[in-house]
Amino acid sequence: MPKAKEIVAVEGMAKPKGVWSVATIANPGSLIFVSGLLAKDESGEIVGVGDVSAQTEKVLENLKTALAAAGATMSDIVRVDVYIRDMAHFPQIHAVRRRYFPQDPPASTMVEVSRLTDERALIEITAIAVKA
């Protein structure tokens, strides 16, 4: 039986400089779509105000929690979309991402935006996962 997620080896393209895969295959299974998550605690308050590394970690912990509720794990993620307030934070964000996606990272897009739904938020992440 094939794995739920397969990383595609893409020849003829530069290897990603950050923590993502160029393409992934989602084999038959259940798709899980996770809405954009901010660095909010259980009471809905933004944590790590002014600290993109702390906010990235909280967002990824929230993502991990949401996936667990759906019966999936971080390794089941096939795609993330990352919205950030300042592209200069790219290295700090990817240092944290590397801990959550140590191998076979998902396909990813990162864009800088002027605002998020909370003015204290520095990062928002959406995800798609597939579980067998």
A tleap script that builds the chain and sets N, CA, C and O, in Angstrom:
source leaprc.protein.ff14SB
mol = sequence {
  NMET PRO LYS ALA LYS GLU ILE VAL ALA VAL
  GLU GLY MET ALA LYS PRO LYS GLY VAL TRP
  SER VAL ALA THR ILE ALA ASN PRO GLY SER
  LEU ILE PHE VAL SER GLY LEU LEU ALA LYS
  ASP GLU SER GLY GLU ILE VAL GLY VAL GLY
  ASP VAL SER ALA GLN THR GLU LYS VAL LEU
  GLU ASN LEU LYS THR ALA LEU ALA ALA ALA
  GLY ALA THR MET SER ASP ILE VAL ARG VAL
  ASP VAL TYR ILE ARG ASP MET ALA HIE PHE
  PRO GLN ILE HIE ALA VAL ARG ARG ARG TYR
  PHE PRO GLN ASP PRO PRO ALA SER THR MET
  VAL GLU VAL SER ARG LEU THR ASP GLU ARG
  ALA LEU ILE GLU ILE THR ALA ILE ALA VAL
  LYS CALA
}
set mol.1.N position { 0.853 -1.178 0.000 }
set mol.1.CA position { 0.000 0.000 0.000 }
set mol.1.C position { 0.902 1.246 0.000 }
set mol.1.O position { 1.833 1.323 0.801 }
set mol.2.N position { 0.642 2.211 -0.876 }
set mol.2.CA position { 1.476 3.413 -0.918 }
set mol.2.C position { 1.260 4.284 0.318 }
set mol.2.O position { 0.204 4.252 0.950 }
set mol.3.N position { 2.295 5.062 0.641 }
set mol.3.CA position { 2.168 6.013 1.736 }
set mol.3.C position { 1.133 7.062 1.364 }
set mol.3.O position { 0.911 7.326 0.182 }
set mol.4.N position { 0.496 7.663 2.371 }
set mol.4.CA position { -0.518 8.682 2.107 }
set mol.4.C position { 0.082 9.896 1.416 }
set mol.4.O position { -0.576 10.557 0.613 }
set mol.5.N position { 1.351 10.184 1.739 }
set mol.5.CA position { 2.025 11.332 1.136 }
set mol.5.C position { 3.347 10.871 0.571 }
set mol.5.O position { 4.116 10.189 1.248 }
set mol.6.N position { 3.615 11.245 -0.679 }
set mol.6.CA position { 4.894 10.937 -1.307 }
set mol.6.C position { 5.536 12.226 -1.788 }
set mol.6.O position { 4.879 13.068 -2.400 }
set mol.7.N position { 6.825 12.375 -1.504 }
set mol.7.CA position { 7.575 13.531 -1.975 }
set mol.7.C position { 8.053 13.239 -3.393 }
set mol.7.O position { 8.597 12.168 -3.660 }
set mol.8.N position { 7.851 14.186 -4.294 }
set mol.8.CA position { 8.251 14.028 -5.688 }
set mol.8.C position { 9.680 14.545 -5.852 }
set mol.8.O position { 9.977 15.684 -5.492 }
set mol.9.N position { 10.545 13.723 -6.384 }
set mol.9.CA position { 11.908 14.157 -6.701 }
set mol.9.C position { 11.855 14.899 -8.029 }
set mol.9.O position { 11.642 14.288 -9.076 }
set mol.10.N position { 12.047 16.206 -7.992 }
set mol.10.CA position { 11.928 17.030 -9.191 }
set mol.10.C position { 13.326 17.348 -9.710 }
set mol.10.O position { 14.105 18.039 -9.054 }
set mol.11.N position { 13.625 16.840 -10.878 }
set mol.11.CA position { 14.913 17.105 -11.513 }
set mol.11.C position { 14.804 18.368 -12.365 }
set mol.11.O position { 13.723 18.700 -12.853 }
set mol.12.N position { 15.917 19.068 -12.543 }
set mol.12.CA position { 15.933 20.231 -13.409 }
set mol.12.C position { 15.466 21.512 -12.756 }
set mol.12.O position { 15.226 22.508 -13.439 }
set mol.13.N position { 15.332 21.499 -11.434 }
set mol.13.CA position { 14.960 22.699 -10.691 }
set mol.13.C position { 15.914 22.860 -9.526 }
set mol.13.O position { 16.485 21.881 -9.046 }
set mol.14.N position { 16.090 24.084 -9.072 }
set mol.14.CA position { 16.920 24.336 -7.901 }
set mol.14.C position { 16.269 23.702 -6.674 }
set mol.14.O position { 15.046 23.716 -6.528 }
set mol.15.N position { 17.096 23.151 -5.802 }
set mol.15.CA position { 16.595 22.574 -4.555 }
set mol.15.C position { 16.096 23.707 -3.651 }
set mol.15.O position { 16.748 24.748 -3.568 }
set mol.16.N position { 14.955 23.530 -2.971 }
set mol.16.CA position { 14.441 24.586 -2.104 }
set mol.16.C position { 15.471 25.004 -1.051 }
set mol.16.O position { 16.165 24.161 -0.481 }
set mol.17.N position { 15.562 26.312 -0.800 }
set mol.17.CA position { 16.489 26.832 0.205 }
set mol.17.C position { 15.895 26.793 1.596 }
set mol.17.O position { 16.626 26.868 2.584 }
set mol.18.N position { 14.589 26.678 1.691 }
set mol.18.CA position { 13.926 26.623 2.984 }
set mol.18.C position { 13.426 25.224 3.261 }
set mol.18.O position { 13.938 24.247 2.714 }
set mol.19.N position { 12.429 25.135 4.110 }
set mol.19.CA position { 11.892 23.850 4.542 }
set mol.19.C position { 10.572 23.589 3.827 }
set mol.19.O position { 9.505 23.885 4.364 }
set mol.20.N position { 10.640 23.033 2.612 }
set mol.20.CA position { 9.460 22.639 1.855 }
set mol.20.C position { 9.871 21.727 0.721 }
set mol.20.O position { 11.039 21.669 0.336 }
set mol.21.N position { 8.890 21.019 0.194 }
set mol.21.CA position { 9.100 20.186 -0.984 }
set mol.21.C position { 8.424 20.881 -2.153 }
set mol.21.O position { 7.397 21.536 -1.977 }
set mol.22.N position { 8.988 20.746 -3.336 }
set mol.22.CA position { 8.414 21.381 -4.521 }
set mol.22.C position { 7.048 20.785 -4.834 }
set mol.22.O position { 6.111 21.514 -5.161 }
set mol.23.N position { 6.931 19.466 -4.737 }
set mol.23.CA position { 5.658 18.809 -5.052 }
set mol.23.C position { 5.483 17.566 -4.198 }
set mol.23.O position { 6.447 16.874 -3.869 }
set mol.24.N position { 4.243 17.300 -3.849 }
set mol.24.CA position { 3.909 16.082 -3.117 }
set mol.24.C position { 2.702 15.434 -3.789 }
set mol.24.O position { 1.902 16.100 -4.447 }
set mol.25.N position { 2.591 14.131 -3.609 }
set mol.25.CA position { 1.448 13.382 -4.129 }
set mol.25.C position { 0.604 12.945 -2.938 }
set mol.25.O position { 1.123 12.360 -1.987 }
set mol.26.N position { -0.677 13.224 -2.987 }
set mol.26.CA position { -1.605 12.760 -1.970 }
set mol.26.C position { -2.321 11.539 -2.533 }
set mol.26.O position { -3.163 11.654 -3.424 }
set mol.27.N position { -1.981 10.385 -2.010 }
set mol.27.CA position { -2.606 9.147 -2.465 }
set mol.27.C position { -4.009 9.027 -1.876 }
set mol.27.O position { -4.361 9.780 -0.968 }
set mol.28.N position { -4.800 8.105 -2.373 }
set mol.28.CA position { -6.165 7.993 -1.860 }
set mol.28.C position { -6.196 7.948 -0.340 }
set mol.28.O position { -5.406 7.260 0.306 }
set mol.29.N position { -7.112 8.686 0.190 }
set mol.29.CA position { -7.271 8.783 1.638 }
set mol.29.C position { -8.205 9.934 1.948 }
set mol.29.O position { -8.953 10.386 1.081 }
set mol.30.N position { -8.163 10.404 3.167 }
set mol.30.CA position { -9.012 11.510 3.586 }
set mol.30.C position { -8.218 12.804 3.593 }
set mol.30.O position { -7.167 12.889 4.227 }
set mol.31.N position { -8.715 13.802 2.895 }
set mol.31.CA position { -8.071 15.110 2.898 }
set mol.31.C position { -8.542 15.902 4.110 }
set mol.31.O position { -9.718 15.873 4.473 }
set mol.32.N position { -7.612 16.602 4.722 }
set mol.32.CA position { -7.906 17.458 5.866 }
set mol.32.C position { -7.457 18.865 5.493 }
set mol.32.O position { -6.294 19.080 5.150 }
set mol.33.N position { -8.368 19.812 5.560 }
set mol.33.CA position { -8.065 21.207 5.256 }
set mol.33.C position { -8.087 21.988 6.567 }
set mol.33.O position { -9.112 22.039 7.247 }
set mol.34.N position { -6.965 22.591 6.915 }
set mol.34.CA position { -6.876 23.363 8.149 }
set mol.34.C position { -6.873 24.842 7.791 }
set mol.34.O position { -6.036 25.300 7.012 }
set mol.35.N position { -7.794 25.570 8.355 }
set mol.35.CA position { -7.900 27.004 8.110 }
set mol.35.C position { -6.677 27.737 8.639 }
set mol.35.O position { -5.882 27.185 9.399 }
set mol.36.N position { -6.542 28.991 8.222 }
set mol.36.CA position { -5.423 29.805 8.670 }
set mol.36.C position { -5.368 29.903 10.178 }
set mol.36.O position { -6.351 30.257 10.829 }
set mol.37.N position { -4.208 29.586 10.728 }
set mol.37.CA position { -4.015 29.609 12.177 }
set mol.37.C position { -3.034 30.705 12.556 }
set mol.37.O position { -2.016 30.910 11.894 }
set mol.38.N position { -3.360 31.402 13.629 }
set mol.38.CA position { -2.476 32.404 14.208 }
set mol.38.C position { -1.866 31.846 15.480 }
set mol.38.O position { -2.204 30.742 15.908 }
set mol.39.N position { -0.974 32.604 16.075 }
set mol.39.CA position { -0.302 32.201 17.312 }
set mol.39.C position { -1.184 32.528 18.514 }
set mol.39.O position { -0.824 33.358 19.349 }
set mol.40.N position { -2.326 31.880 18.597 }
set mol.40.CA position { -3.273 32.137 19.687 }
set mol.40.C position { -3.246 31.008 20.701 }
set mol.40.O position { -3.117 29.835 20.350 }
set mol.41.N position { -3.369 31.389 21.972 }
set mol.41.CA position { -3.480 30.396 23.033 }
set mol.41.C position { -4.939 29.954 23.144 }
set mol.41.O position { -5.783 30.381 22.356 }
set mol.42.N position { -5.233 29.096 24.126 }
set mol.42.CA position { -6.584 28.547 24.258 }
set mol.42.C position { -7.640 29.603 24.546 }
set mol.42.O position { -8.820 29.388 24.269 }
set mol.43.N position { -7.228 30.748 25.101 }
set mol.43.CA position { -8.187 31.815 25.379 }
set mol.43.C position { -8.337 32.783 24.210 }
set mol.43.O position { -9.108 33.739 24.289 }
set mol.44.N position { -7.598 32.537 23.121 }
set mol.44.CA position { -7.706 33.372 21.934 }
set mol.44.C position { -6.766 34.558 21.912 }
set mol.44.O position { -6.889 35.430 21.052 }
set mol.45.N position { -5.823 34.604 22.850 }
set mol.45.CA position { -4.856 35.695 22.903 }
set mol.45.C position { -3.611 35.359 22.100 }
set mol.45.O position { -3.130 34.227 22.133 }
set mol.46.N position { -3.092 36.343 21.379 }
set mol.46.CA position { -1.848 36.174 20.623 }
set mol.46.C position { -0.699 36.015 21.603 }
set mol.46.O position { -0.571 36.789 22.552 }
set mol.47.N position { 0.136 35.009 21.373 }
set mol.47.CA position { 1.336 34.807 22.191 }
set mol.47.C position { 2.563 35.209 21.369 }
set mol.47.O position { 2.513 35.248 20.140 }
set mol.48.N position { 3.655 35.505 22.060 }
set mol.48.CA position { 4.891 35.845 21.369 }
set mol.48.C position { 4.810 37.149 20.603 }
set mol.48.O position { 5.388 37.263 19.522 }
set mol.49.N position { 4.108 38.131 21.134 }
set mol.49.CA position { 3.961 39.414 20.443 }
set mol.49.C position { 5.353 39.978 20.141 }
set mol.49.O position { 6.187 40.127 21.033 }
set mol.50.N position { 5.579 40.286 18.866 }
set mol.50.CA position { 6.852 40.844 18.428 }
set mol.50.C position { 7.952 39.825 18.180 }
set mol.50.O position { 9.050 40.199 17.769 }
set mol.51.N position { 7.685 38.538 18.421 }
set mol.51.CA position { 8.695 37.476 18.287 }
set mol.51.C position { 8.224 36.453 17.254 }
set mol.51.O position { 7.414 35.580 17.566 }
set mol.52.N position { 8.729 36.561 16.033 }
set mol.52.CA position { 8.251 35.699 14.952 }
set mol.52.C position { 8.576 34.232 15.208 }
set mol.52.O position { 7.807 33.362 14.802 }
set mol.53.N position { 9.689 33.933 15.868 }
set mol.53.CA position { 10.017 32.527 16.160 }
set mol.53.C position { 9.006 31.936 17.132 }
set mol.53.O position { 8.522 30.824 16.923 }
set mol.54.N position { 8.685 32.666 18.183 }
set mol.54.CA position { 7.704 32.189 19.163 }
set mol.54.C position { 6.331 32.037 18.511 }
set mol.54.O position { 5.616 31.072 18.780 }
set mol.55.N position { 5.967 32.989 17.657 }
set mol.55.CA position { 4.669 32.889 16.990 }
set mol.55.C position { 4.632 31.723 16.012 }
set mol.55.O position { 3.622 31.027 15.916 }
set mol.56.N position { 5.718 31.504 15.292 }
set mol.56.CA position { 5.764 30.375 14.357 }
set mol.56.C position { 5.606 29.062 15.115 }
set mol.56.O position { 4.866 28.178 14.685 }
set mol.57.N position { 6.295 28.937 16.234 }
set mol.57.CA position { 6.183 27.717 17.031 }
set mol.57.C position { 4.757 27.512 17.518 }
set mol.57.O position { 4.246 26.394 17.459 }
set mol.58.N position { 4.106 28.561 17.997 }
set mol.58.CA position { 2.738 28.429 18.485 }
set mol.58.C position { 1.782 28.065 17.354 }
set mol.58.O position { 0.898 27.227 17.534 }
set mol.59.N position { 1.953 28.687 16.195 }
set mol.59.CA position { 1.102 28.342 15.049 }
set mol.59.C position { 1.275 26.868 14.699 }
set mol.59.O position { 0.288 26.170 14.466 }
set mol.60.N position { 2.507 26.390 14.661 }
set mol.60.CA position { 2.749 24.985 14.313 }
set mol.60.C position { 2.245 24.044 15.403 }
set mol.60.O position { 1.789 22.943 15.096 }
set mol.61.N position { 2.316 24.452 16.656 }
set mol.61.CA position { 1.725 23.637 17.729 }
set mol.61.C position { 0.201 23.596 17.579 }
set mol.61.O position { -0.416 22.551 17.781 }
set mol.62.N position { -0.401 24.730 17.225 }
set mol.62.CA position { -1.845 24.754 16.990 }
set mol.62.C position { -2.216 23.858 15.807 }
set mol.62.O position { -3.228 23.158 15.842 }
set mol.63.N position { -1.397 23.888 14.773 }
set mol.63.CA position { -1.623 23.029 13.615 }
set mol.63.C position { -1.532 21.558 14.014 }
set mol.63.O position { -2.362 20.742 13.614 }
set mol.64.N position { -0.531 21.239 14.792 }
set mol.64.CA position { -0.358 19.860 15.294 }
set mol.64.C position { -1.599 19.417 16.081 }
set mol.64.O position { -2.065 18.288 15.926 }
set mol.65.N position { -2.124 20.299 16.916 }
set mol.65.CA position { -3.317 20.007 17.716 }
set mol.65.C position { -4.536 19.793 16.826 }
set mol.65.O position { -5.315 18.866 17.047 }
set mol.66.N position { -4.700 20.653 15.819 }
set mol.66.CA position { -5.841 20.516 14.910 }
set mol.66.C position { -5.771 19.201 14.137 }
set mol.66.O position { -6.781 18.519 13.964 }
set mol.67.N position { -4.578 18.854 13.677 }
set mol.67.CA position { -4.423 17.596 12.941 }
set mol.67.C position { -4.692 16.391 13.828 }
set mol.67.O position { -5.332 15.432 13.397 }
set mol.68.N position { -4.211 16.433 15.055 }
set mol.68.CA position { -4.445 15.315 15.986 }
set mol.68.C position { -5.943 15.104 16.186 }
set mol.68.O position { -6.411 13.968 16.263 }
set mol.69.N position { -6.684 16.192 16.268 }
set mol.69.CA position { -8.142 16.088 16.427 }
set mol.69.C position { -8.786 15.410 15.229 }
set mol.69.O position { -9.841 14.788 15.349 }
set mol.70.N position { -8.142 15.536 14.066 }
set mol.70.CA position { -8.647 14.908 12.838 }
set mol.70.C position { -8.017 13.541 12.590 }
set mol.70.O position { -8.261 12.919 11.556 }
set mol.71.N position { -7.202 13.071 13.542 }
set mol.71.CA position { -6.578 11.759 13.393 }
set mol.71.C position { -5.348 11.759 12.511 }
set mol.71.O position { -4.999 10.725 11.941 }
set mol.72.N position { -4.679 12.901 12.386 }
set mol.72.CA position { -3.506 13.008 11.517 }
set mol.72.C position { -2.325 13.595 12.295 }
set mol.72.O position { -2.460 14.004 13.448 }
set mol.73.N position { -1.171 13.625 11.636 }
set mol.73.CA position { 0.042 14.175 12.240 }
set mol.73.C position { 0.675 15.177 11.281 }
set mol.73.O position { 0.231 15.335 10.144 }
set mol.74.N position { 1.710 15.846 11.754 }
set mol.74.CA position { 2.419 16.815 10.918 }
set mol.74.C position { 3.004 16.150 9.670 }
set mol.74.O position { 3.116 16.787 8.623 }
set mol.75.N position { 3.372 14.891 9.777 }
set mol.75.CA position { 3.952 14.203 8.616 }
set mol.75.C position { 2.915 13.916 7.536 }
set mol.75.O position { 3.277 13.537 6.422 }
set mol.76.N position { 1.638 14.089 7.844 }
set mol.76.CA position { 0.572 13.892 6.862 }
set mol.76.C position { 0.303 15.155 6.033 }
set mol.76.O position { -0.471 15.114 5.076 }
set mol.77.N position { 0.933 16.263 6.392 }
set mol.77.CA position { 0.704 17.520 5.676 }
set mol.77.C position { 1.338 17.433 4.290 }
set mol.77.O position { 2.499 17.051 4.145 }
set mol.78.N position { 0.552 17.795 3.274 }
set mol.78.CA position { 1.063 17.802 1.901 }
set mol.78.C position { 1.297 19.215 1.381 }
set mol.78.O position { 2.038 19.396 0.415 }
set mol.79.N position { 0.675 20.227 2.005 }
set mol.79.CA position { 0.847 21.606 1.556 }
set mol.79.C position { 0.565 22.578 2.695 }
set mol.79.O position { -0.353 22.377 3.490 }
set mol.80.N position { 1.371 23.631 2.759 }
set mol.80.CA position { 1.091 24.754 3.649 }
set mol.80.C position { 1.169 26.049 2.848 }
set mol.80.O position { 1.940 26.167 1.896 }
set mol.81.N position { 0.363 27.004 3.252 }
set mol.81.CA position { 0.449 28.363 2.734 }
set mol.81.C position { 0.769 29.232 3.940 }
set mol.81.O position { 0.072 29.190 4.953 }
set mol.82.N position { 1.829 30.018 3.817 }
set mol.82.CA position { 2.337 30.802 4.934 }
set mol.82.C position { 2.240 32.280 4.575 }
set mol.82.O position { 2.771 32.721 3.556 }
set mol.83.N position { 1.566 33.024 5.412 }
set mol.83.CA position { 1.396 34.462 5.221 }
set mol.83.C position { 2.172 35.158 6.326 }
set mol.83.O position { 1.932 34.916 7.509 }
set mol.84.N position { 3.105 36.027 5.940 }
set mol.84.CA position { 3.943 36.694 6.937 }
set mol.84.C position { 3.911 38.203 6.722 }
set mol.84.O position { 3.628 38.685 5.625 }
set mol.85.N position { 4.204 38.928 7.781 }
set mol.85.CA position { 4.184 40.390 7.720 }
set mol.85.C position { 5.495 40.973 7.216 }
set mol.85.O position { 5.527 42.114 6.755 }
set mol.86.N position { 6.596 40.192 7.299 }
set mol.86.CA position { 7.901 40.730 6.904 }
set mol.86.C position { 8.764 39.590 6.370 }
set mol.86.O position { 9.124 38.681 7.118 }
set mol.87.N position { 9.095 39.634 5.087 }
set mol.87.CA position { 9.882 38.568 4.466 }
set mol.87.C position { 11.282 38.464 5.069 }
set mol.87.O position { 11.944 37.440 4.899 }
set mol.88.N position { 11.737 39.484 5.758 }
set mol.88.CA position { 13.036 39.417 6.439 }
set mol.88.C position { 13.035 38.352 7.535 }
set mol.88.O position { 14.099 37.941 7.998 }
set mol.89.N position { 11.853 37.902 7.953 }
set mol.89.CA position { 11.742 36.864 8.990 }
set mol.89.C position { 11.903 35.446 8.444 }
set mol.89.O position { 11.859 34.478 9.204 }
set mol.90.N position { 12.090 35.322 7.124 }
set mol.90.CA position { 12.209 34.006 6.479 }
set mol.90.C position { 13.166 33.070 7.229 }
set mol.90.O position { 12.783 31.935 7.511 }
set mol.91.N position { 14.411 33.499 7.570 }
set mol.91.CA position { 15.335 32.564 8.235 }
set mol.91.C position { 14.832 32.078 9.601 }
set mol.91.O position { 14.972 30.900 9.928 }
set mol.92.N position { 14.253 32.972 10.388 }
set mol.92.CA position { 13.757 32.566 11.705 }
set mol.92.C position { 12.579 31.601 11.582 }
set mol.92.O position { 12.482 30.630 12.332 }
set mol.93.N position { 11.697 31.871 10.642 }
set mol.93.CA position { 10.536 31.007 10.435 }
set mol.93.C position { 10.986 29.614 10.018 }
set mol.93.O position { 10.478 28.617 10.532 }
set mol.94.N position { 11.927 29.539 9.097 }
set mol.94.CA position { 12.370 28.232 8.616 }
set mol.94.C position { 13.207 27.490 9.640 }
set mol.94.O position { 13.252 26.260 9.608 }
set mol.95.N position { 13.862 28.181 10.535 }
set mol.95.CA position { 14.574 27.506 11.623 }
set mol.95.C position { 13.572 26.750 12.500 }
set mol.95.O position { 13.849 25.636 12.945 }
set mol.96.N position { 12.425 27.351 12.743 }
set mol.96.CA position { 11.375 26.679 13.528 }
set mol.96.C position { 10.731 25.579 12.692 }
set mol.96.O position { 10.531 24.470 13.187 }
set mol.97.N position { 10.405 25.862 11.443 }
set mol.97.CA position { 9.771 24.855 10.587 }
set mol.97.C position { 10.613 23.589 10.480 }
set mol.97.O position { 10.078 22.481 10.436 }
set mol.98.N position { 11.918 23.758 10.441 }
set mol.98.CA position { 12.824 22.606 10.314 }
set mol.98.C position { 12.600 21.595 11.445 }
set mol.98.O position { 12.741 20.390 11.236 }
set mol.99.N position { 12.254 22.082 12.633 }
set mol.99.CA position { 11.997 21.178 13.766 }
set mol.99.C position { 10.682 20.408 13.587 }
set mol.99.O position { 10.567 19.270 14.043 }
set mol.100.N position { 9.712 21.010 12.940 }
set mol.100.CA position { 8.401 20.378 12.763 }
set mol.100.C position { 8.314 19.527 11.499 }
set mol.100.O position { 7.474 18.632 11.404 }
set mol.101.N position { 9.182 19.807 10.535 }
set mol.101.CA position { 9.222 19.044 9.291 }
set mol.101.C position { 10.662 18.584 9.058 }
set mol.101.O position { 11.320 19.059 8.132 }
set mol.102.N position { 11.160 17.660 9.896 }
set mol.102.CA position { 12.569 17.258 9.807 }
set mol.102.C position { 12.918 16.487 8.537 }
set mol.102.O position { 14.080 16.449 8.133 }
set mol.103.N position { 11.932 15.883 7.918 }
set mol.103.CA position { 12.164 15.175 6.657 }
set mol.103.C position { 10.899 15.225 5.822 }
set mol.103.O position { 9.799 15.362 6.357 }
set mol.104.N position { 11.054 15.113 4.519 }
set mol.104.CA position { 9.932 15.143 3.581 }
set mol.104.C position { 8.951 16.280 3.875 }
set mol.104.O position { 7.765 16.028 4.083 }
set mol.105.N position { 9.433 17.532 3.894 }
set mol.105.CA position { 8.526 18.647 4.181 }
set mol.105.C position { 7.468 18.813 3.089 }
set mol.105.O position { 7.655 18.369 1.956 }
set mol.106.N position { 6.364 19.455 3.445 }
set mol.106.CA position { 5.280 19.627 2.476 }
set mol.106.C position { 5.603 20.678 1.422 }
set mol.106.O position { 6.530 21.472 1.575 }
set mol.107.N position { 4.823 20.664 0.358 }
set mol.107.CA position { 4.868 21.761 -0.603 }
set mol.107.C position { 4.450 23.024 0.144 }
set mol.107.O position { 3.656 22.957 1.082 }
set mol.108.N position { 4.987 24.187 -0.272 }
set mol.108.CA position { 4.752 25.390 0.510 }
set mol.108.C position { 4.811 26.638 -0.349 }
set mol.108.O position { 5.571 26.720 -1.314 }
set mol.109.N position { 3.997 27.599 0.023 }
set mol.109.CA position { 4.061 28.939 -0.544 }
set mol.109.C position { 4.145 29.902 0.629 }
set mol.109.O position { 3.428 29.749 1.617 }
set mol.110.N position { 5.027 30.903 0.519 }
set mol.110.CA position { 5.139 31.933 1.544 }
set mol.110.C position { 5.029 33.292 0.867 }
set mol.110.O position { 5.742 33.580 -0.094 }
set mol.111.N position { 4.129 34.122 1.378 }
set mol.111.CA position { 3.963 35.463 0.831 }
set mol.111.C position { 3.924 36.479 1.967 }
set mol.111.O position { 3.465 36.193 3.073 }
set mol.112.N position { 4.418 37.675 1.658 }
set mol.112.CA position { 4.340 38.778 2.608 }
set mol.112.C position { 3.026 39.511 2.374 }
set mol.112.O position { 2.649 39.800 1.239 }
set mol.113.N position { 2.338 39.805 3.477 }
set mol.113.CA position { 1.058 40.505 3.401 }
set mol.113.C position { 1.119 41.755 4.281 }
set mol.113.O position { 1.949 41.844 5.185 }
set mol.114.N position { 0.251 42.699 4.014 }
set mol.114.CA position { 0.274 43.938 4.779 }
set mol.114.C position { -0.438 43.822 6.121 }
set mol.114.O position { -0.102 44.535 7.066 }
set mol.115.N position { -1.421 42.925 6.209 }
set mol.115.CA position { -2.174 42.780 7.455 }
set mol.115.C position { -2.645 41.345 7.622 }
set mol.115.O position { -2.831 40.611 6.652 }
set mol.116.N position { -2.831 40.973 8.873 }
set mol.116.CA position { -3.504 39.720 9.225 }
set mol.116.C position { -4.708 40.111 10.076 }
set mol.116.O position { -4.910 41.296 10.341 }
set mol.117.N position { -5.506 39.147 10.506 }
set mol.117.CA position { -6.743 39.477 11.210 }
set mol.117.C position { -6.513 40.033 12.614 }
set mol.117.O position { -7.438 40.584 13.213 }
set mol.118.N position { -5.314 39.902 13.141 }
set mol.118.CA position { -4.954 40.508 14.421 }
set mol.118.C position { -3.669 41.295 14.176 }
set mol.118.O position { -2.692 40.744 13.670 }
set mol.119.N position { -3.666 42.556 14.525 }
set mol.119.CA position { -2.509 43.418 14.227 }
set mol.119.C position { -1.227 42.956 14.904 }
set mol.119.O position { -0.139 43.341 14.475 }
set mol.120.N position { -1.325 42.136 15.961 }
set mol.120.CA position { -0.141 41.623 16.654 }
set mol.120.C position { 0.427 40.367 15.992 }
set mol.120.O position { 1.541 39.948 16.308 }
set mol.121.N position { -0.326 39.773 15.086 }
set mol.121.CA position { 0.096 38.534 14.424 }
set mol.121.C position { 1.155 38.827 13.373 }
set mol.121.O position { 1.025 39.762 12.583 }
set mol.122.N position { 2.211 38.010 13.377 }
set mol.122.CA position { 3.293 38.139 12.402 }
set mol.122.C position { 3.253 37.046 11.348 }
set mol.122.O position { 3.907 37.156 10.311 }
set mol.123.N position { 2.477 35.975 11.610 }
set mol.123.CA position { 2.451 34.818 10.716 }
set mol.123.C position { 1.102 34.117 10.820 }
set mol.123.O position { 0.489 34.073 11.887 }
set mol.124.N position { 0.651 33.570 9.692 }
set mol.124.CA position { -0.556 32.741 9.635 }
set mol.124.C position { -0.260 31.597 8.683 }
set mol.124.O position { 0.356 31.797 7.636 }
set mol.125.N position { -0.698 30.393 9.046 }
set mol.125.CA position { -0.447 29.213 8.212 }
set mol.125.C position { -1.733 28.439 7.997 }
set mol.125.O position { -2.484 28.182 8.938 }
set mol.126.N position { -1.980 28.065 6.733 }
set mol.126.CA position { -3.052 27.128 6.391 }
set mol.126.C position { -2.378 25.823 5.968 }
set mol.126.O position { -1.206 25.820 5.594 }
set mol.127.N position { -3.109 24.730 6.027 }
set mol.127.CA position { -2.512 23.444 5.659 }
set mol.127.C position { -3.540 22.508 5.047 }
set mol.127.O position { -4.741 22.591 5.303 }
set mol.128.N position { -3.004 21.612 4.225 }
set mol.128.CA position { -3.767 20.492 3.694 }
set mol.128.C position { -2.995 19.233 4.054 }
set mol.128.O position { -1.794 19.134 3.803 }
set mol.129.N position { -3.693 18.278 4.642 }
set mol.129.CA position { -3.072 16.999 5.005 }
set mol.129.C position { -3.902 15.882 4.398 }
set mol.129.O position { -5.070 16.069 4.058 }
set mol.130.N position { -3.283 14.724 4.269 }
set mol.130.CA position { -3.988 13.541 3.789 }
set mol.130.C position { -3.651 12.388 4.713 }
set mol.130.O position { -2.482 12.123 4.993 }
set mol.131.N position { -4.691 11.699 5.186 }
set mol.131.CA position { -4.448 10.513 6.006 }
set mol.131.C position { -4.987 9.301 5.281 }
set mol.131.O position { -6.030 9.352 4.629 }
set mol.132.N position { -4.263 8.228 5.407 }
set mol.132.CA position { -4.644 6.998 4.708 }
set mol.132.C position { -5.887 6.392 5.324 }
set mol.132.O position { -6.357 5.350 4.867 }
savepdb mol mol.pdb
quit
